[in-house]
Amino acid sequence: MKIIVDAMGGDNAPEETVKGGVLAASQSDYDIILVGKGEEILRVIEKEGYKELPRGIEIVNATQVIETEEDPAMAFRVKEDSSLTVALNLLRDGGGDALVSAGSTGALLSGATLVVKRVRGIRRAALAPVIPSTTGSFVLIDCGANSDCSPEYLIQFAYMGSFYAEDILRIQSPRVGLLNNGTERTKGTQLQLDTYGLLEKAKQEGHLNFVGNVEAKDAMMGACDVVVCDGFTGNIFLKSIEGTASLIMSQLKSVFLSGPKTKVGALLVKKDLSALKEKLNPDAIGGTPLLGISKPVIKAHGSSSAQAIANAIKQAALAADADISGKLSENAHKVGGQSKCNLNQRNCDQKKRGCI
């Protein structure tokens, strides 16, 4: 298994990305390809005490870096020798089985769509993080790749999330819920109302285990295994979860350090608190899959530590091994990527724009 890592992507690159790649190689049989400025990568490896390349590590040189503040699409097109561009070309050409990047989300989405390409029939790739709940975890799709969505996009997200939950989380017949401001069928905007009908139809045809509308609070309590929403709503939901988790841990720390008695109590529950902190720590998952791309692409958090990168690499290997992209391609007739297009495809310019 070969995992390609964009060594220059992220707030802490190349130090943490390189260290994460070395860590992953030392803990597994994966071959890690670090793509970026060769001299800088070597300096980090030397600082870690290695006099030569560690086992399982390969370096592919790239002279440019796409910065977070740059226009994603423009930067990707202009910087042809950026670490991300070289890494995506390598993935497309079979130089690796999956790719991990902590760089610009927009650049990764644009680059993966243009270079690696979407699974045929999938109209939009979507970010699908795994979120902890009281009963285990659930897949949130989309969480930021697509702010403006149509009902057809959301029904595809439901299929992609369901496949991912079944093959990666090992959940039989994943329960799919539509994120809404109430559980009644009549709730939501026109987008939710129209999507509800498509999901209900998919349930009747036996393709999805749709359980109806779910509120955010119920999703956190384990109401479903896949939460479907547009990227704008999903990103707000995700950031709210992250903020709430940080608030809870901060408040718990303040309470337990407030006096002698609470400090003794902290010692008694230290192990349980550590377990809770780990459950709420995004580094434990490492990254978010970009579902709908023809090969596995994992988006790691911009501020990822070495451990987070190593975990993202493991997640990439799992996605490659499960062949999610292949299964999406095999089930394209169910996903219905082209069923809503009634235009004459011979004269349609949508192919150039990636609609079909």
Summary of the structure (lengths in Angstrom):
residues: 356
radius of gyration: 21.2
end to end distance: 31.1
largest distance: 76.7
contacts: 1260
relative contact order: 0.15
helix: 49%
strand: 17%
